């Protein structure tokens, strides 16, 4: 069975939400193994489509956590 972009992103969001739901586990910054599939999807489908699917698939708590931790100062 071929997964759609939305299905893949939902699964990633579910895994990420599960990590955040475990308070005794420290969540490190994602990289490599976790982020490369997203970059691959961006190359294949374009950033607008991937970001739309990502943002509509993630739990609100995950998005809020990101917004609180995001630092775009160079």
C-alpha positions as CSV (number, residue, x, y, z in Angstrom):
1,X,0.0,0.0,0.0
2,X,1.3,3.4,-1.0
3,X,1.0,6.1,1.7
4,X,-0.1,9.6,1.0
5,X,1.9,12.6,2.2
6,X,-0.9,13.3,4.7
7,X,-0.7,9.7,6.1
8,X,3.1,9.9,6.4
9,X,2.9,13.2,8.2
10,X,0.1,12.1,10.5
11,X,2.3,9.1,11.5
12,X,5.2,11.4,12.2
13,X,3.0,13.7,14.2
14,X,1.7,10.7,16.2
15,X,5.2,9.6,17.0
16,X,6.2,13.1,18.0
17,X,3.1,13.6,20.1
18,X,3.8,10.2,21.9
19,X,7.3,11.5,22.8
20,X,5.8,14.7,24.2
21,X,3.2,12.7,26.2
22,X,5.9,10.9,28.2
23,X,6.9,13.5,30.8
24,X,9.7,11.4,32.3
25,X,11.5,11.2,28.9
26,X,13.6,14.1,27.8
27,X,12.9,15.0,24.1
28,X,16.0,16.1,22.3
29,X,16.0,18.2,19.2
30,X,15.0,16.0,16.2
31,X,17.5,15.5,13.4
32,X,18.7,13.1,10.7
33,X,16.6,10.0,11.1
34,X,13.5,12.0,12.0
35,X,13.9,15.0,9.8
36,X,15.3,13.6,6.5
37,X,11.9,12.1,5.4
38,X,10.4,15.6,5.8
39,X,13.1,17.1,3.6
40,X,12.6,14.4,1.1
41,X,8.8,15.1,1.0
42,X,9.6,18.8,0.5
43,X,11.8,18.0,-2.5
44,X,9.1,15.8,-4.0
45,X,6.0,17.8,-3.2
46,X,7.1,21.3,-2.5
47,X,7.3,23.1,0.8
48,X,3.8,24.7,0.7
49,X,2.0,21.4,0.4
50,X,4.2,19.7,3.0
51,X,3.8,22.5,5.5
52,X,0.1,22.6,5.0
53,X,-0.2,18.8,5.7
54,X,2.2,19.0,8.6
55,X,0.4,21.9,10.3
56,X,-3.0,20.4,9.8
57,X,-1.8,17.0,11.0
58,X,0.1,17.9,14.2
59,X,-1.6,18.2,17.6
60,X,-2.2,21.7,18.8
61,X,0.1,21.0,21.8
62,X,3.0,20.1,19.6
63,X,2.6,23.2,17.5
64,X,2.3,25.4,20.7
65,X,5.5,23.7,22.1
66,X,7.3,24.5,18.8
67,X,6.2,28.1,18.9
68,X,7.4,28.5,22.5
69,X,10.8,27.0,21.7
70,X,11.4,28.4,18.2
71,X,14.3,30.8,17.9
72,X,14.9,32.4,14.5
73,X,17.5,34.9,15.6
74,X,20.7,34.4,13.7
